[in-house]
Amino acid sequence: MTLQQIQEQAAAQQNQKQFDQLPIQQQFPTVIEFFKQFTAYHLMPTSARVLTIDADTSVYRAFRIMGDNSVSSAYVWDRNTQLYTSVLTATDIMNACIIVYNTFFSSKATHDPIEFARRNNIQFEKQIGIQDLLQHISIGTVKRKQQLILTHTNTTLYDAIDRMVEKNVHRLPVIDNDGSIVLSLTYRQICRFLVSKFRFNSTILQKTVIDAGVAIKDFCTVDVDYSVYDTIQTLLKNNLSMVPVLNKDGKLYDVFSKYDFQTIGNSGIIDLEQKVTKIIDERPAYVEGCITMPVSCTIGQLLRQIADKNLHRMMLVDDKDEKKLVAVVSLRHVLKYLTKTEIYEEDQQIGSYQSIAGSLKNSLQQFEQPASSMRETDQLPEDDQDWRLFQRLNADEQY
């Protein structure tokens, strides 16, 4: 293990300790009441960045910018109209790569890439690649203008989730009174906020994920022999952001997601013919990997784990065989389920409060001397300390 890996592991353990001891201030009978009480404003960090890329920027440069900032999306700005025109996502980049590959580099290619490059004065070194052509294709040519689905800072989390589900989007731009985007609201942010603040006396979150009906048992997979090209095709064809990778025995090897695809651009060469396992095996520590939970886990346990690991989805495996994939559950489906009024109608109330984030007393006993970032919260109002600390520990989540 390298020194950098040791340092990253130590930092992760420290963050985990701080996350475990977050105080719980509010108490609500149901998750719905919690979502209706808080707004997008409450999720705004003390300091935030929203990545915006000019529409004239090349696709490859945008790909590298998104990778350098460890984000999977960016807002496209049109300098002529002075408006945000669309959202550029990893899916758009994958589509562009597939089109270029099929047109110039596949066995059924219809154009010679070298002749095309010379005719259009495209510079390349020894061998021309996908990245060379993407450097001469602007975002504006691959991403059509569209009206952004926006919301305001006073929108409740309940309405925000409903709008994201209805419009089938994974992020919701939050604008202020001047029309500037101040926050990109995601399901993951909402989950982490819920876990950090919510105390409930409902049995809903004690239901198993399977019993709640939010897990997908009929899911797409790829095997370890798939190329990056074939895997990306599977993602695009099925409108997925992640696909499980199975070994020759049909057991879970790992997952390949849009975050793995983004790391391809960091090498400077976009090679879609390499094995998908090569990308997985060389995955950077900061990229979301494969985390599993037993299929018997409850919704509350699932939310806690998703918040802890900063995930969008979870692999559910057999209780006795951790390599046997049983189902896949998306955070989107869980939050959609928790905003249904009918599931609370027959909910039996329990006497003592349960906390998603765990027992504060036990966490404090395990936690040693507070870190400097925690001491900074001493002067904050008591009901703000937990979320302010939570924001600092997860600054990268603003995208």
TAHUWO-V357876 format. One line per field, one symbol per residue. ss: DSSP state (@ for helix, = for strand, . for the rest). phi: phi as a letter, one per 30 degrees, with the letter a starting at -180 (. if undefined). burial: + if it has 16 or more other C-alpha atoms within 10 Angstrom, else -. A space follows every 10 residues. Layout:
# TAHUWO-V357876
ss: ???
phi: ???
burial: ???
This chain:
# TAHUWO-V357876
ss: ..@@@@@@@@ @@@@@@@@@@ .......=.. @@@@@@@.=@ @@@....... .===...=@@ @@@@@@@@.. ..======.. ..=======@ @@@@@@@@@@ @@@@...... ..@@@@@@@. .........@ @@@@...=@@ @@.......= ==...=@@@@ @@@@@@@... =====..... ======@@@@ @@@@@@@.== ==.@@@.=@@ @@..==.... ===...=@@@ @@@@@@@... .=====.... .======@@@ @@@@@@@... ....=@@@@@ @......... .===...=@@ @@@@@@@@@. ..=====... ....====== @@@@@@@@.. @@@@....== =====....@ @@@@@@.... .@@@@@@@@. .@@@@@@@@@ @@@.@@@@.
phi: .ddddddddd dddddddddd cedcccbbdb dedddddccd edcdddbbbb dbbddddddd ddedddddch bcaadcccdd chbdcacdbd ddddeddddd dddcbddcdc bddddddddc hcdaddbdbe dddddccded dcbddbdddc bcdcdddddd dddddddhbc bbdcccddid dcacdbeddd dddeddccbb bcdedcdddd ddicccccbd bbcddddded ddeddddchc cabdccddci cdcabbbddd dddddddjbc cdcddddddd dcdddddecc cbbddddcdd ddddddddch ccabcccddc bdccdcabbc eeddddddcd dddcdcdddc dcdcbddjdd dddddddcde dddddddedd eedcddddde dddbddddd
burial: ---------- ----+-++++ ++++--++-+ ++-++--+++ +-+++----- ++++++++++ +++++++--+ ++++++++-- ---+++++++ ++++-+++-+ +-+++----- --++--+--- -+-----+++ ++++++++++ -++------+ +++--+++++ +++++----- +++++----- ++++++++++ ++++++++++ ++-++--+++ -+-++----- ++++++++++ ++-++----- ++++++---- ++++++++++ +++++----+ ++--+++-++ --+----+++ -++++-++++ ++++++++-+ ++++++++-- -+++++++++ ++++++-++- ---+------ ---+++++-- --+------- ---+--+--- ----++++++ +-+---+++
